[in-house]
Amino acid sequence: MGNYYNYDKKKSKLGLIIKFIIVALIALFIYGCYNVDFLKNNEYIKMAKSKIATTVSNITNSTKDSLSILIENYEPDEEDYAVYEISDTQNRYYYNQLDEPSKIIYAEILGNVDKIKKGEDNIKISSSLSLYATEENISDSLMSSFQNAWDAFRNDNVDLFYIDGTKMCLVTKTIKRGNKTSYEFYISKGDNANYLIDGFSTVEEVEQAEAFVATEESKILSTITEKNDYYKIMKAHNWIVENVEYNLNESSNNANIYGALKDKTVVCEGYARLFKSLMDKLDIPCVLVSGVGIDLDQGSRENHAWNYVYLKGNWYAVDTTWDDPVIIGNGYVSKDIQYRFFLKGSDEFNKSHTQEGKLVENGMEFKYPELSKEDYVKEN
């Protein structure tokens, strides 16, 4: 046993020595190909070196491209996949008109309302938005999408009255890896302390206001017991006309449902937003409309807001502000004509109202429902 063991051990050592010599000779030969003139200038060796260089270059480029594709198609983490989708689109008339990147931003704002309410900064938006981003359009196109998303969001979600869109911005993070560029997007409050309208500074204040609105609207809705949509619309209209007053004095809540219910003094937008909020609770399709109101007696024109509401297969106009006993200006009307702008068709209503689909100067042109030409006639 001992003799065989010694023989195998010697054989193993000899094999290692031979391998070392072979590797050393190969290394020496390669060194000579690049440094010894006799070998370096040999035509066959020149050809071999050229082929080797080409092969190495191809491998390098192939690996580089594969790595870039791998990075570009990197699977985001679970937070990136938290894509918010809008399912209840019945009362989201403006949302339904947006392009895909604007819909993504709209849904992200809605899905992150709690974070926005708390004032969290740099709220990450779904990585799916990056599908619509290129270096050519990232500044203009996506910024425009953000503006359009906010305009639609504000007019669809009248109950989220405490968010100030002017304190919200879209932050773009550009990531460059080699010749590849990718993007991440965040909702930010910039230099602002929070995203809230003036008058609110904490989440507790917002939640108290939300609770107040819910209680007051429940009281109003409890008085609307009719099953007929016409009477539901009429009673909501009447409550607003009889309880809310027009007010031009500056106020942070002068154009929202909180001001309409708490202070009971708002401008036309506050009237229209409260009417839509009540219609939403009653499951009656309703749209907030912006445009110009025309005083047919004096010929004056001013920015105005009102509603279109859906009833028995048609859309009709409702202007609770101008049906109020105190109308725009200093004039007064008696109670018996408080339905002058209630469930009107386009033939009559458009004489004094001109709708405008562009809500901001550089924004998209939103479309409104087509009104019935004739006024609604109550069935006996």
C-alpha positions in Angstrom: 0.0 0.0 0.0 2.8 2.4 0.9 4.6 2.0 -2.5 1.5 2.8 -4.5 0.8 5.8 -2.4 4.3 7.3 -3.0 4.1 6.6 -6.7 0.7 8.5 -7.0 2.0 11.4 -5.0 5.1 11.8 -7.2 2.9 11.5 -10.3 0.6 14.3 -9.1 3.5 16.6 -8.4 5.0 16.0 -11.8 1.6 16.8 -13.5 1.4 20.2 -11.6 4.9 21.1 -12.8 4.1 20.2 -16.4 0.9 22.4 -16.3 2.8 25.3 -14.8 5.5 25.1 -17.5 2.8 25.0 -20.2 1.0 28.0 -18.8 4.3 29.9 -18.4 5.2 29.1 -22.1 1.8 30.3 -23.3 2.2 33.5 -21.2 5.7 34.1 -22.5 4.5 33.5 -26.1 1.7 36.0 -25.7 4.1 38.5 -24.2 6.4 38.0 -27.1 3.6 38.5 -29.7 3.2 42.1 -28.4 6.7 43.0 -27.3 9.4 40.9 -29.2 9.9 42.3 -32.8 10.5 38.8 -34.3 7.1 37.6 -33.2 5.3 41.0 -33.1 5.9 41.6 -36.9 5.1 38.1 -38.0 2.1 38.2 -40.5 0.3 35.2 -39.1 0.5 36.6 -35.6 -0.7 40.0 -36.8 -3.8 38.3 -38.3 -4.4 36.3 -35.1 -4.2 39.4 -32.9 -6.7 41.3 -35.2 -9.2 38.4 -35.0 -8.8 38.3 -31.2 -9.4 42.1 -30.9 -12.5 41.9 -33.0 -13.9 39.0 -31.0 -13.2 40.8 -27.7 -14.8 44.0 -29.0 -18.0 42.1 -30.1 -18.2 40.3 -26.7 -17.8 43.7 -24.9 -20.4 45.4 -27.0 -22.8 42.5 -26.7 -22.4 42.5 -22.9 -22.8 46.2 -22.8 -26.1 46.2 -24.7 -27.4 43.3 -22.7 -26.6 45.1 -19.5 -28.3 48.3 -20.7 -31.4 46.3 -21.6 -31.4 44.6 -18.3 -31.2 47.9 -16.5 -33.8 49.5 -18.7 -36.2 46.7 -18.2 -35.4 46.3 -14.5 -38.4 45.1 -12.6 -39.4 47.8 -10.1 -40.0 47.0 -6.4 -43.5 46.5 -4.9 -43.8 50.2 -4.1 -43.4 51.0 -7.8 -46.2 48.6 -8.7 -48.7 50.3 -6.4 -50.6 51.6 -9.5 -53.9 53.2 -8.6 -56.8 52.6 -10.9 -60.1 54.4 -11.3 -63.0 52.0 -11.3 -66.0 54.3 -10.3 -65.9 56.5 -13.4 -69.6 57.4 -13.5 -69.1 60.7 -11.6 -65.6 61.3 -13.1 -66.6 63.1 -16.3 -63.4 65.0 -16.6 -61.2 62.0 -15.8 -62.7 60.1 -18.7 -61.4 62.7 -21.2 -57.8 62.5 -20.1 -55.0 60.9 -22.1 -53.2 57.9 -20.5 -50.3 59.8 -18.7 -52.8 62.3 -17.3 -55.0 59.4 -16.1 -52.0 57.9 -14.3 -51.2 61.2 -12.5 -54.9 61.7 -11.6 -55.1 58.2 -10.1 -51.9 58.7 -8.2 -53.1 61.9 -6.7 -56.4 60.2 -5.7 -54.6 57.1 -4.4 -52.2 59.2 -2.3 -54.8 61.6 -0.8 -53.9 60.5 2.8 -50.2 61.3 2.2 -51.1 64.6 0.6 -53.3 65.4 3.6 -50.4 64.7 5.9 -48.0 66.8 3.9 -45.6 64.1 2.9 -43.0 65.2 0.4 -41.7 63.4 -2.7 -44.6 60.9 -3.0 -43.4 58.4 -5.6 -45.6 58.0 -8.7 -46.0 54.6 -10.4 -43.1 53.7 -12.7 -45.7 53.1 -15.5 -45.6 56.9 -16.1 -42.0 56.5 -17.5 -43.5 54.7 -20.5 -44.6 58.1 -21.7 -41.4 60.0 -21.0 -38.6 60.8 -23.5 -36.0 63.5 -23.4 -37.8 65.3 -26.1 -41.2 65.6 -24.3 -40.4 65.3 -20.6 -40.5 69.0 -19.9 -43.5 70.0 -21.9 -45.7 67.0 -22.4 -45.6 65.6 -18.9 -45.9 69.0 -17.3 -49.0 69.5 -19.4 -50.3 66.1 -18.4 -49.9 67.1 -14.8 -51.8 70.3 -15.2 -54.6 68.5 -17.1 -54.8 65.8 -14.5 -55.1 68.4 -11.7 -57.8 70.4 -13.6 -59.8 67.2 -14.1 -59.2 66.0 -10.5 -60.4 69.3 -9.0 -63.6 69.3 -10.9 -64.5 65.7 -10.4 -63.6 65.5 -6.7 -65.4 68.4 -5.1 -65.3 66.7 -1.7 -61.5 67.0 -1.6 -61.8 70.8 -1.1 -58.7 71.2 1.1 -56.0 70.5 -1.5 -54.3 73.5 -3.1 -53.1 72.5 -6.6 -50.8 75.5 -6.8 -48.8 74.0 -3.9 -48.3 70.7 -5.7 -45.7 70.0 -8.4 -44.3 67.1 -10.4 -40.7 66.3 -9.7 -38.7 64.4 -12.3 -35.6 62.4 -11.4 -33.4 61.5 -14.4 -31.3 58.4 -14.1 -28.5 57.9 -16.7 -26.7 54.5 -17.1 -24.3 54.6 -19.9 -26.3 55.7 -23.0 -29.6 54.8 -21.4 -31.9 57.2 -19.6 -34.8 56.4 -17.3 -37.0 58.5 -15.1 -38.7 58.5 -11.7 -41.5 60.8 -10.8 -42.7 62.3 -7.5 -45.5 64.5 -6.2 -43.8 67.3 -4.2 -44.9 70.3 -2.2 -41.8 72.2 -3.2 -41.0 75.0 -0.8 -44.5 74.9 0.7 -45.2 73.7 4.3 -48.0 71.5 3.0 -50.5 71.0 0.2 -53.4 72.5 1.9 -55.4 75.6 1.1 -55.0 78.6 3.3 -56.9 78.2 6.5 -55.7 74.6 7.1 -52.3 73.7 8.4 -52.7 70.3 10.0 -54.3 67.0 9.1 -56.4 67.3 12.3 -58.0 70.5 11.0 -58.7 68.9 7.7 -60.4 65.9 9.2 -62.5 68.1 11.5 -63.7 70.0 8.4 -64.4 66.8 6.5 -66.4 65.5 9.5 -68.4 68.8 9.5 -69.1 68.5 5.8 -70.3 64.9 6.1 -72.6 65.8 9.0 -74.1 68.8 7.3 -74.6 67.0 4.0 -76.3 64.1 5.8 -78.7 66.5 7.3 -79.6 67.9 3.9 -79.9 64.5 2.3 -82.1 63.2 5.2 -84.8 65.7 4.0 -84.7 64.3 0.5 -86.8 61.2 0.8 -88.4 61.2 -2.7 -87.5 58.4 -5.1 -88.1 60.5 -8.2 -84.9 62.1 -9.5 -86.7 65.3 -10.4 -87.7 66.0 -6.8 -84.3 65.0 -5.5 -82.7 67.6 -7.8 -85.3 70.2 -7.0 -84.9 69.8 -3.2 -81.1 70.0 -3.3 -81.4 73.1 -5.5 -83.9 74.7 -3.1 -81.8 74.0 0.0 -78.8 75.8 -1.6 -80.9 78.7 -2.9 -82.6 79.2 0.5 -79.5 78.8 2.7 -76.5 80.0 0.9 -75.6 83.6 0.1 -73.5 85.1 -2.6 -70.3 86.7 -1.2 -67.5 88.5 -3.0 -65.4 89.0 0.1 -62.0 87.3 0.0 -62.0 84.0 1.9 -60.0 80.8 1.6 -63.2 78.8 1.5 -65.1 81.1 -0.8 -65.3 78.6 -3.6 -65.7 75.2 -2.0 -68.3 73.1 -0.3 -66.9 73.7 3.2 -67.5 77.4 2.9 -70.9 76.8 1.4 -71.9 74.7 4.4 -70.0 76.3 7.3 -70.0 80.0 6.4 -73.0 79.7 3.9 -71.4 82.5 1.9 -69.5 81.7 -1.3 -69.1 82.8 -4.9 -70.7 80.9 -7.8 -68.2 78.1 -7.8 -69.0 77.3 -4.2 -72.7 77.1 -5.2 -72.0 74.8 -8.1 -69.6 72.6 -6.2 -72.1 72.0 -3.4 -74.8 71.1 -5.9 -72.5 68.6 -7.5 -71.5 67.1 -4.2 -75.1 66.5 -3.3 -75.9 65.0 -6.7 -72.9 62.7 -6.3 -74.3 61.5 -3.0 -77.7 61.0 -4.7 -76.1 59.0 -7.5 -77.3 61.5 -10.1 -74.8 62.3 -12.8 -73.7 65.9 -12.5 -70.9 68.0 -14.1 -69.3 71.2 -12.9 -69.2 73.8 -15.7 -67.1 76.9 -16.2 -67.7 79.8 -18.5 -69.1 83.3 -18.8 -72.4 84.6 -17.4 -74.1 87.3 -19.4 -76.5 89.8 -17.7 -79.1 90.2 -20.4 -80.5 93.4 -18.8 -77.2 95.3 -18.4 -75.1 93.4 -21.0 -72.2 92.8 -18.6 -70.1 89.6 -18.7 -68.1 87.8 -16.0 -66.6 84.5 -15.2 -69.2 82.1 -13.9 -69.8 78.5 -12.8 -72.9 76.3 -12.9 -73.9 72.6 -13.4 -75.2 70.2 -16.0 -77.3 67.4 -14.5 -78.7 64.2 -16.1 -82.4 63.5 -15.9 -84.5 60.9 -17.8 -82.1 60.5 -20.7 -81.0 64.1 -21.2 -78.7 66.7 -19.8 -80.1 70.0 -18.4 -78.5 73.1 -17.0 -78.9 74.2 -13.4 -77.6 77.6 -12.0 -78.2 77.7 -8.3 -76.3 81.0 -8.0 -78.6 82.9 -10.4 -81.6 81.2 -8.9 -80.7 82.6 -5.5 -82.7 85.7 -4.4 -79.4 87.6 -4.5 -77.9 87.3 -8.0 -74.6 88.4 -9.5 -74.5 92.2 -9.1 -76.8 94.0 -6.6 -80.2 92.9 -8.0 -82.9 90.9 -6.2 -85.5 88.5 -7.4 -88.5 87.2 -5.6 -89.0 83.6 -4.5 -91.6 82.9 -7.2 -88.9 83.0 -10.0 -86.2 81.1 -8.2 -86.5 78.4 -10.9 -85.5 80.7 -13.7 -82.3 78.7 -14.4 -83.5 75.3 -13.2 -83.3 72.3 -15.6 -83.0 74.5 -18.7 -82.3 73.4 -22.2 -79.6 75.0 -24.5 -82.1 77.1 -26.5 -83.0 79.2 -23.4 -79.9 78.7 -21.2 -77.3 79.6 -23.7 -78.7 83.1 -24.2 -77.1 84.0 -20.9 -74.4 81.4 -20.4 -71.3 80.5 -22.6 -69.4 77.4 -21.6 -65.6 77.3 -21.8 -63.9 74.0 -21.8 -60.3 75.3 -21.3 -60.0 75.7 -17.6 -56.5 77.3 -17.6 -54.8 79.2 -20.4 -52.5 76.4 -21.6 -54.7 73.5 -20.5 -56.6 71.0 -22.6 -60.1 71.8 -24.0 -62.5 69.7 -22.0 -65.8 68.8 -23.6 -69.2 69.1 -21.9 -72.3 67.0 -22.2 -74.7 68.1 -25.0 -77.7 69.8 -23.4 -81.3 69.0 -24.4 -82.4 71.9 -26.6 -85.6 72.2 -24.7 -86.2 72.8 -21.0 -87.3 69.9 -18.8 -91.0 69.7 -18.4 -92.1 68.1 -15.2 -94.4 65.1 -15.7 -97.8 65.4 -13.9 
